[in-house]
Amino acid sequence: MTKKLLMIFKTAGGKTFTMNVDEPKDELTEAEVRTVMDTIIADNIFNTSSGDVVEVKSAGIVTTAEEILI
């Protein structure tokens, strides 16, 4: 089973920008994720094809399981 943290932002151009982090720590809190996302916006770390990241849209942990058939 694998886990990913998906952080989704709105851009200045009105589109979304998604950042994936593989294998986030198990005890990750909303406050920690919010702080990182706010820092990404404040420090203008990413500039996308639809402009700067300007707003937090959402964040979540996605867990996937692989079932080997052969």
Secondary structure, DSSP 8 states (H G I E B T S, - for coil): -EEEEEEEEEETTS-EEEEEEES--TT--HHHHHHHHHHHHHTT--EETTEEEEEEEEEEEEEE------
